[in-house]
Amino acid sequence: MGMRWGVLLLGLGLLSACTTLPTGPSVLVLPAVGKSMDVFQVEEGECRSYARQQLEVAPEQTASAMRLQVRYDRAYVQCMYAKGNVVPGVVAPAPSVAPQFPGTPQR
């Protein structure tokens, strides 16, 4: 029985060592209107680096390639969106405006 567990654990260890990290995003992000391609490419590189950093896991933790890609894409999109770029399918929140009541002084 102990030999079977050893072989199973060895096999699982070898499989987890084969998990490949994402090489890039699988989502579309576009430059903001008026942003130059040079600036967009610099931001894109910074966000790829940020997304890779978010994937750091301890050796004993295993994750599927699909789960790693989802985590990478999430971090990448958050970074690019924070830099003002356009993520198709994500609607920017409307600015909140306090209601104005008659007779209330303007600020």
N, CA, C and O atoms as a GROMACS GRO file, in nm:
protein
  428
    1MET      N    1   0.083  -0.120   0.000
    1MET     CA    2   0.000   0.000   0.000
    1MET      C    3   0.088   0.126   0.000
    1MET      O    4   0.057   0.221  -0.072
    2GLY      N    5   0.194   0.128   0.078
    2GLY     CA    6   0.282   0.244   0.085
    2GLY      C    7   0.349   0.271  -0.049
    2GLY      O    8   0.369   0.386  -0.085
    3MET      N    9   0.383   0.165  -0.122
    3MET     CA   10   0.448   0.180  -0.254
    3MET      C   11   0.353   0.248  -0.352
    3MET      O   12   0.396   0.331  -0.432
    4ARG      N   13   0.226   0.213  -0.346
    4ARG     CA   14   0.127   0.274  -0.437
    4ARG      C   15   0.118   0.424  -0.412
    4ARG      O   16   0.114   0.503  -0.507
    5TRP      N   17   0.114   0.465  -0.284
    5TRP     CA   18   0.105   0.607  -0.251
    5TRP      C   19   0.230   0.680  -0.300
    5TRP      O   20   0.221   0.793  -0.349
    6GLY      N   21   0.343   0.616  -0.285
    6GLY     CA   22   0.468   0.679  -0.330
    6GLY      C   23   0.467   0.702  -0.480
    6GLY      O   24   0.508   0.809  -0.527
    7VAL      N   25   0.421   0.602  -0.556
    7VAL     CA   26   0.414   0.615  -0.701
    7VAL      C   27   0.312   0.722  -0.739
    7VAL      O   28   0.335   0.801  -0.831
    8LEU      N   29   0.199   0.724  -0.670
    8LEU     CA   30   0.096   0.824  -0.697
    8LEU      C   31   0.149   0.965  -0.670
    8LEU      O   32   0.130   1.055  -0.752
    9LEU      N   33   0.213   0.983  -0.557
    9LEU     CA   34   0.267   1.115  -0.523
    9LEU      C   35   0.376   1.158  -0.620
    9LEU      O   36   0.385   1.275  -0.657
   10LEU      N   37   0.459   1.064  -0.662
   10LEU     CA   38   0.563   1.095  -0.760
   10LEU      C   39   0.500   1.139  -0.893
   10LEU      O   40   0.544   1.236  -0.954
   11GLY      N   41   0.396   1.067  -0.935
   11GLY     CA   42   0.326   1.102  -1.059
   11GLY      C   43   0.262   1.240  -1.051
   11GLY      O   44   0.271   1.318  -1.145
   12LEU      N   45   0.198   1.268  -0.937
   12LEU     CA   46   0.136   1.400  -0.920
   12LEU      C   47   0.241   1.509  -0.917
   12LEU      O   48   0.219   1.617  -0.971
   13GLY      N   49   0.353   1.483  -0.856
   13GLY     CA   50   0.462   1.580  -0.853
   13GLY      C   51   0.514   1.611  -0.992
   13GLY      O   52   0.540   1.727  -1.025
   14LEU      N   53   0.528   1.508  -1.073
   14LEU     CA   54   0.575   1.528  -1.211
   14LEU      C   55   0.474   1.605  -1.293
   14LEU      O   56   0.511   1.691  -1.373
   15LEU      N   57   0.346   1.576  -1.274
   15LEU     CA   58   0.242   1.649  -1.347
   15LEU      C   59   0.238   1.795  -1.307
   15LEU      O   60   0.222   1.883  -1.392
   16SER      N   61   0.250   1.821  -1.177
   16SER     CA   62   0.244   1.961  -1.133
   16SER      C   63   0.366   2.038  -1.182
   16SER      O   64   0.357   2.160  -1.202
   17ALA      N   65   0.477   1.972  -1.200
   17ALA     CA   66   0.597   2.038  -1.252
   17ALA      C   67   0.578   2.078  -1.397
   17ALA      O   68   0.649   2.166  -1.447
   18CYS      N   69   0.484   2.015  -1.465
   18CYS     CA   70   0.460   2.044  -1.606
   18CYS      C   71   0.363   2.160  -1.627
   18CYS      O   72   0.343   2.203  -1.740
   19THR      N   73   0.303   2.211  -1.521
   19THR     CA   74   0.211   2.322  -1.534
   19THR      C   75   0.285   2.442  -1.593
   19THR      O   76   0.387   2.486  -1.539
   20THR      N   77   0.234   2.492  -1.702
   20THR     CA   78   0.301   2.603  -1.768
   20THR      C   79   0.235   2.734  -1.728
   20THR      O   80   0.112   2.743  -1.716
   21LEU      N   81   0.316   2.834  -1.709
   21LEU     CA   82   0.265   2.966  -1.677
   21LEU      C   83   0.220   3.036  -1.804
   21LEU      O   84   0.276   3.011  -1.911
   22PRO      N   85   0.120   3.121  -1.795
   22PRO     CA   86   0.076   3.196  -1.913
   22PRO      C   87   0.189   3.280  -1.970
   22PRO      O   88   0.271   3.335  -1.896
   23THR      N   89   0.191   3.290  -2.101
   23THR     CA   90   0.294   3.372  -2.166
   23THR      C   91   0.241   3.510  -2.202
   23THR      O   92   0.317   3.598  -2.243
   24GLY      N   93   0.111   3.531  -2.187
   24GLY     CA   94   0.050   3.658  -2.218
   24GLY      C   95  -0.098   3.654  -2.191
   24GLY      O   96  -0.152   3.549  -2.157
   25PRO      N   97  -0.164   3.767  -2.206
   25PRO     CA   98  -0.308   3.773  -2.181
   25PRO      C   99  -0.388   3.705  -2.292
   25PRO      O  100  -0.345   3.698  -2.407
   26SER      N  101  -0.505   3.657  -2.254
   26SER     CA  102  -0.596   3.601  -2.353
   26SER      C  103  -0.719   3.691  -2.368
   26SER      O  104  -0.824   3.647  -2.416
   27VAL      N  105  -0.704   3.815  -2.327
   27VAL     CA  106  -0.813   3.914  -2.334
   27VAL      C  107  -0.768   4.032  -2.418
   27VAL      O  108  -0.649   4.060  -2.432
   28LEU      N  109  -0.865   4.102  -2.474
   28LEU     CA  110  -0.838   4.219  -2.557
   28LEU      C  111  -0.847   4.345  -2.473
   28LEU      O  112  -0.945   4.366  -2.401
   29VAL      N  113  -0.745   4.428  -2.482
   29VAL     CA  114  -0.745   4.560  -2.420
   29VAL      C  115  -0.698   4.658  -2.527
   29VAL      O  116  -0.601   4.631  -2.598
   30LEU      N  117  -0.767   4.771  -2.538
   30LEU     CA  118  -0.737   4.871  -2.640
   30LEU      C  119  -0.684   4.998  -2.576
   30LEU      O  120  -0.719   5.029  -2.461
   31PRO      N  121  -0.602   5.072  -2.649
   31PRO     CA  122  -0.555   5.199  -2.592
   31PRO      C  123  -0.670   5.297  -2.577
   31PRO      O  124  -0.764   5.298  -2.656
   32ALA      N  125  -0.660   5.380  -2.474
   32ALA     CA  126  -0.760   5.484  -2.453
   32ALA      C  127  -0.757   5.581  -2.571
   32ALA      O  128  -0.654   5.595  -2.636
   33VAL      N  129  -0.868   5.646  -2.597
   33VAL     CA  130  -0.875   5.743  -2.705
   33VAL      C  131  -0.771   5.852  -2.679
   33VAL      O  132  -0.765   5.909  -2.571
   34GLY      N  133  -0.689   5.878  -2.782
   34GLY     CA  134  -0.588   5.981  -2.771
   34GLY      C  135  -0.456   5.934  -2.712
   34GLY      O  136  -0.361   6.012  -2.707
   35LYS      N  137  -0.448   5.810  -2.667
   35LYS     CA  138  -0.323   5.758  -2.611
   35LYS      C  139  -0.236   5.706  -2.723
   35LYS      O  140  -0.284   5.634  -2.810
   36SER      N  141  -0.110   5.743  -2.723
   36SER     CA  142  -0.020   5.699  -2.831
   36SER      C  143   0.010   5.550  -2.815
   36SER      O  144   0.003   5.494  -2.706
   37MET      N  145   0.045   5.488  -2.928
   37MET     CA  146   0.077   5.346  -2.926
   37MET      C  147   0.202   5.321  -2.842
   37MET      O  148   0.213   5.218  -2.776
   38ASP      N  149   0.296   5.414  -2.844
   38ASP     CA  150   0.419   5.398  -2.764
   38ASP      C  151   0.387   5.391  -2.614
   38ASP      O  152   0.440   5.306  -2.543
   39VAL      N  153   0.301   5.480  -2.568
   39VAL     CA  154   0.262   5.481  -2.427
   39VAL      C  155   0.185   5.353  -2.394
   39VAL      O  156   0.208   5.291  -2.290
   40PHE      N  157   0.094   5.314  -2.483
   40PHE     CA  158   0.016   5.193  -2.461
   40PHE      C  159   0.106   5.071  -2.450
   40PHE      O  160   0.085   4.986  -2.363
   41GLN      N  161   0.206   5.061  -2.535
   41GLN     CA  162   0.296   4.945  -2.532
   41GLN      C  163   0.378   4.941  -2.403
   41GLN      O  164   0.403   4.833  -2.350
   42VAL      N  165   0.419   5.056  -2.352
   42VAL     CA  166   0.492   5.060  -2.224
   42VAL      C  167   0.400   5.011  -2.112
   42VAL      O  168   0.440   4.930  -2.029
   43GLU      N  169   0.277   5.062  -2.110
   43GLU     CA  170   0.180   5.020  -2.008
   43GLU      C  171   0.150   4.872  -2.019
   43GLU      O  172   0.136   4.802  -1.918
   44GLU      N  173   0.140   4.824  -2.141
   44GLU     CA  174   0.110   4.682  -2.164
   44GLU      C  175   0.222   4.595  -2.107
   44GLU      O  176   0.195   4.492  -2.046
   45GLY      N  177   0.345   4.635  -2.127
   45GLY     CA  178   0.458   4.561  -2.071
   45GLY      C  179   0.458   4.563  -1.919
   45GLY      O  180   0.485   4.462  -1.855
   46GLU      N  181   0.428   4.679  -1.862
   46GLU     CA  182   0.420   4.690  -1.716
   46GLU      C  183   0.310   4.600  -1.660
   46GLU      O  184   0.328   4.536  -1.556
   47CYS      N  185   0.197   4.595  -1.729
   47CYS     CA  186   0.085   4.515  -1.680
   47CYS      C  187   0.109   4.366  -1.698
   47CYS      O  188   0.063   4.286  -1.617
   48ARG      N  189   0.182   4.327  -1.803
   48ARG     CA  190   0.220   4.186  -1.817
   48ARG      C  191   0.310   4.144  -1.701
   48ARG      O  192   0.294   4.036  -1.644
   49SER      N  193   0.404   4.231  -1.667
   49SER     CA  194   0.494   4.204  -1.555
   49SER      C  195   0.416   4.194  -1.424
   49SER      O  196   0.440   4.103  -1.344
   50TYR      N  197   0.324   4.286  -1.403
   50TYR     CA  198   0.240   4.284  -1.284
   50TYR      C  199   0.159   4.154  -1.276
   50TYR      O  200   0.151   4.092  -1.169
   51ALA      N  201   0.101   4.113  -1.387
   51ALA     CA  202   0.019   3.991  -1.389
   51ALA      C  203   0.104   3.869  -1.358
   51ALA      O  204   0.059   3.780  -1.285
   52ARG      N  205   0.226   3.862  -1.410
   52ARG     CA  206   0.316   3.749  -1.380
   52ARG      C  207   0.347   3.745  -1.230
   52ARG      O  208   0.352   3.637  -1.171
   53GLN      N  209   0.369   3.861  -1.171
   53GLN     CA  210   0.399   3.866  -1.027
   53GLN      C  211   0.283   3.812  -0.945
   53GLN      O  212   0.304   3.753  -0.838
   54GLN      N  213   0.162   3.831  -0.992
   54GLN     CA  214   0.044   3.785  -0.918
   54GLN      C  215   0.029   3.633  -0.922
   54GLN      O  216  -0.052   3.578  -0.847
   55LEU      N  217   0.104   3.565  -1.007
   55LEU     CA  218   0.094   3.420  -1.020
   55LEU      C  219   0.190   3.346  -0.928
   55LEU      O  220   0.184   3.223  -0.920
   56GLU      N  221   0.277   3.416  -0.859
   56GLU     CA  222   0.374   3.349  -0.775
   56GLU      C  223   0.303   3.264  -0.671
   56GLU      O  224   0.223   3.314  -0.592
   57VAL      N  225   0.334   3.134  -0.674
   57VAL     CA  226   0.274   3.039  -0.580
   57VAL      C  227   0.385   2.958  -0.517
   57VAL      O  228   0.492   2.939  -0.576
   58ALA      N  229   0.359   2.910  -0.398
   58ALA     CA  230   0.456   2.826  -0.329
   58ALA      C  231   0.468   2.694  -0.404
   58ALA      O  232   0.371   2.649  -0.465
   59PRO      N  233   0.585   2.630  -0.400
   59PRO     CA  234   0.606   2.504  -0.473
   59PRO      C  235   0.505   2.396  -0.438
   59PRO      O  236   0.471   2.314  -0.523
   60GLU      N  237   0.456   2.395  -0.313
   60GLU     CA  238   0.362   2.289  -0.276
   60GLU      C  239   0.220   2.316  -0.327
   60GLU      O  240   0.135   2.227  -0.324
   61GLN      N  241   0.196   2.437  -0.375
   61GLN     CA  242   0.065   2.469  -0.431
   61GLN      C  243   0.064   2.435  -0.579
   61GLN      O  244   0.158   2.467  -0.652
   62THR      N  245  -0.042   2.371  -0.622
   62THR     CA  246  -0.054   2.341  -0.764
   62THR      C  247  -0.179   2.409  -0.818
   62THR      O  248  -0.276   2.427  -0.745
   63ALA      N  249  -0.175   2.445  -0.941
   63ALA     CA  250  -0.290   2.508  -1.006
   63ALA      C  251  -0.290   2.465  -1.151
   63ALA      O  252  -0.185   2.445  -1.212
   64SER      N  253  -0.409   2.452  -1.206
   64SER     CA  254  -0.419   2.414  -1.346
   64SER      C  255  -0.378   2.531  -1.434
   64SER      O  256  -0.382   2.647  -1.392
   65ALA      N  257  -0.340   2.500  -1.555
   65ALA     CA  258  -0.300   2.604  -1.650
   65ALA      C  259  -0.417   2.700  -1.674
   65ALA      O  260  -0.396   2.820  -1.689
   66MET      N  261  -0.539   2.647  -1.677
   66MET     CA  262  -0.656   2.732  -1.700
   66MET      C  263  -0.676   2.829  -1.584
   66MET      O  264  -0.705   2.946  -1.605
   67ARG      N  265  -0.661   2.779  -1.463
   67ARG     CA  266  -0.679   2.865  -1.346
   67ARG      C  267  -0.571   2.973  -1.342
   67ARG      O  268  -0.600   3.088  -1.308
   68LEU      N  269  -0.448   2.938  -1.378
   68LEU     CA  270  -0.340   3.037  -1.383
   68LEU      C  271  -0.368   3.143  -1.488
   68LEU      O  272  -0.341   3.261  -1.467
   69GLN      N  273  -0.422   3.101  -1.604
   69GLN     CA  274  -0.452   3.197  -1.710
   69GLN      C  275  -0.561   3.294  -1.665
   69GLN      O  276  -0.554   3.413  -1.694
   70VAL      N  277  -0.661   3.244  -1.595
   70VAL     CA  278  -0.769   3.330  -1.545
   70VAL      C  279  -0.712   3.431  -1.446
   70VAL      O  280  -0.746   3.550  -1.453
   71ARG      N  281  -0.626   3.387  -1.355
   71ARG     CA  282  -0.566   3.478  -1.257
   71ARG      C  283  -0.479   3.582  -1.327
   71ARG      O  284  -0.480   3.700  -1.291
   72TYR      N  285  -0.403   3.538  -1.428
   72TYR     CA  286  -0.318   3.629  -1.504
   72TYR      C  287  -0.403   3.734  -1.574
   72TYR      O  288  -0.376   3.854  -1.565
   73ASP      N  289  -0.507   3.688  -1.644
   73ASP     CA  290  -0.594   3.780  -1.719
   73ASP      C  291  -0.660   3.882  -1.626
   73ASP      O  292  -0.670   4.000  -1.660
   74ARG      N  293  -0.704   3.837  -1.509
   74ARG     CA  294  -0.769   3.928  -1.414
   74ARG      C  295  -0.673   4.039  -1.372
   74ARG      O  296  -0.709   4.157  -1.374
   75ALA      N  297  -0.553   4.001  -1.334
   75ALA     CA  298  -0.454   4.099  -1.290
   75ALA      C  299  -0.417   4.193  -1.404
   75ALA      O  300  -0.401   4.314  -1.383
   76TYR      N  301  -0.402   4.140  -1.524
   76TYR     CA  302  -0.366   4.219  -1.642
   76TYR      C  303  -0.476   4.322  -1.673
   76TYR      O  304  -0.446   4.439  -1.696
   77VAL      N  305  -0.600   4.278  -1.674
   77VAL     CA  306  -0.712   4.368  -1.705
   77VAL      C  307  -0.724   4.476  -1.598
   77VAL      O  308  -0.746   4.592  -1.631
   78GLN      N  309  -0.710   4.439  -1.471
   78GLN     CA  310  -0.718   4.539  -1.364
   78GLN      C  311  -0.611   4.646  -1.383
   78GLN      O  312  -0.638   4.766  -1.369
   79CYS      N  313  -0.491   4.604  -1.415
   79CYS     CA  314  -0.380   4.697  -1.434
   79CYS      C  315  -0.405   4.788  -1.555
   79CYS      O  316  -0.390   4.910  -1.544
   80MET      N  317  -0.443   4.731  -1.667
   80MET     CA  318  -0.465   4.810  -1.788
   80MET      C  319  -0.582   4.906  -1.770
   80MET      O  320  -0.577   5.020  -1.816
   81TYR      N  321  -0.687   4.861  -1.703
   81TYR     CA  322  -0.804   4.946  -1.679
   81TYR      C  323  -0.766   5.062  -1.587
   81TYR      O  324  -0.809   5.175  -1.608
   82ALA      N  325  -0.685   5.033  -1.485
   82ALA     CA  326  -0.641   5.137  -1.392
   82ALA      C  327  -0.558   5.243  -1.463
   82ALA      O  328  -0.552   5.357  -1.417
   83LYS      N  329  -0.494   5.207  -1.572
   83LYS     CA  330  -0.413   5.301  -1.649
   83LYS      C  331  -0.498   5.377  -1.752
   83LYS      O  332  -0.445   5.456  -1.831
   84GLY      N  333  -0.630   5.352  -1.751
   84GLY     CA  334  -0.720   5.427  -1.836
   84GLY      C  335  -0.746   5.366  -1.972
   84GLY      O  336  -0.809   5.428  -2.057
   85ASN      N  337  -0.700   5.243  -1.994
   85ASN     CA  338  -0.722   5.179  -2.123
   85ASN      C  339  -0.861   5.118  -2.131
   85ASN      O  340  -0.930   5.105  -2.030
   86VAL      N  341  -0.901   5.082  -2.251
   86VAL     CA  342  -1.036   5.034  -2.277
   86VAL      C  343  -1.038   4.882  -2.275
   86VAL      O  344  -0.961   4.817  -2.346
   87VAL      N  345  -1.126   4.826  -2.193
   87VAL     CA  346  -1.146   4.682  -2.187
   87VAL      C  347  -1.286   4.656  -2.244
   87VAL      O  348  -1.385   4.683  -2.177
   88PRO      N  349  -1.294   4.602  -2.368
   88PRO     CA  350  -1.426   4.577  -2.426
   88PRO      C  351  -1.512   4.491  -2.334
   88PRO      O  352  -1.466   4.391  -2.280
   89GLY      N  353  -1.636   4.532  -2.318
   89GLY     CA  354  -1.729   4.458  -2.233
   89GLY      C  355  -1.733   4.511  -2.090
   89GLY      O  356  -1.820   4.471  -2.013
   90VAL      N  357  -1.641   4.599  -2.054
   90VAL     CA  358  -1.641   4.659  -1.921
   90VAL      C  359  -1.686   4.802  -1.935
   90VAL      O  360  -1.624   4.881  -2.007
   91VAL      N  361  -1.792   4.836  -1.867
   91VAL     CA  362  -1.848   4.970  -1.874
   91VAL      C  363  -1.793   5.053  -1.759
   91VAL      O  364  -1.797   5.011  -1.643
   92ALA      N  365  -1.741   5.168  -1.791
   92ALA     CA  366  -1.690   5.258  -1.687
   92ALA      C  367  -1.806   5.307  -1.603
   92ALA      O  368  -1.912   5.338  -1.656
   93PRO      N  369  -1.786   5.315  -1.471
   93PRO     CA  370  -1.894   5.363  -1.386
   93PRO      C  371  -1.924   5.510  -1.415
   93PRO      O  372  -1.835   5.589  -1.443
   94ALA      N  373  -2.052   5.542  -1.407
   94ALA     CA  374  -2.093   5.681  -1.428
   94ALA      C  375  -2.049   5.764  -1.308
   94ALA      O  376  -2.053   5.716  -1.195
   95PRO      N  377  -2.006   5.886  -1.331
   95PRO     CA  378  -1.966   5.969  -1.217
   95PRO      C  379  -2.085   5.994  -1.127
   95PRO      O  380  -2.196   6.021  -1.174
   96SER      N  381  -2.062   5.986  -0.997
   96SER     CA  382  -2.173   6.010  -0.905
   96SER      C  383  -2.185   6.159  -0.880
   96SER      O  384  -2.087   6.228  -0.855
   97VAL      N  385  -2.306   6.207  -0.888
   97VAL     CA  386  -2.334   6.349  -0.869
   97VAL      C  387  -2.437   6.359  -0.758
   97VAL      O  388  -2.542   6.295  -0.763
   98ALA      N  389  -2.406   6.440  -0.660
   98ALA     CA  390  -2.501   6.458  -0.550
   98ALA      C  391  -2.624   6.531  -0.603
   98ALA      O  392  -2.612   6.625  -0.682
   99PRO      N  393  -2.742   6.487  -0.561
   99PRO     CA  394  -2.864   6.554  -0.608
   99PRO      C  395  -2.868   6.699  -0.560
   99PRO      O  396  -2.829   6.730  -0.447
  100GLN      N  397  -2.917   6.786  -0.646
  100GLN     CA  398  -2.930   6.927  -0.610
  100GLN      C  399  -3.079   6.954  -0.581
  100GLN      O  400  -3.167   6.921  -0.660
  101PHE      N  401  -3.103   7.015  -0.466
  101PHE     CA  402  -3.238   7.046  -0.427
  101PHE      C  403  -3.259   7.196  -0.444
  101PHE      O  404  -3.166   7.274  -0.426
  102PRO      N  405  -3.379   7.237  -0.480
  102PRO     CA  406  -3.407   7.381  -0.495
  102PRO      C  407  -3.371   7.457  -0.368
  102PRO      O  408  -3.404   7.414  -0.258
  103GLY      N  409  -3.305   7.570  -0.384
  103GLY     CA  410  -3.271   7.654  -0.272
  103GLY      C  411  -3.139   7.614  -0.204
  103GLY      O  412  -3.094   7.681  -0.111
  104THR      N  413  -3.077   7.504  -0.252
  104THR     CA  414  -2.948   7.461  -0.194
  104THR      C  415  -2.837   7.536  -0.261
  104THR      O  416  -2.830   7.538  -0.384
  105PRO      N  417  -2.749   7.601  -0.184
  105PRO     CA  418  -2.638   7.674  -0.246
  105PRO      C  419  -2.545   7.578  -0.320
  105PRO      O  420  -2.519   7.467  -0.276
  106GLN      N  421  -2.495   7.625  -0.435
  106GLN     CA  422  -2.402   7.546  -0.516
  106GLN      C  423  -2.264   7.546  -0.447
  106GLN      O  424  -2.227   7.645  -0.384
  107ARG      N  425  -2.191   7.439  -0.459
  107ARG     CA  426  -2.058   7.432  -0.401
  107ARG      C  427  -1.956   7.469  -0.502
  107ARG      O  428  -1.836   7.469  -0.471
   0.00000   0.00000   0.00000
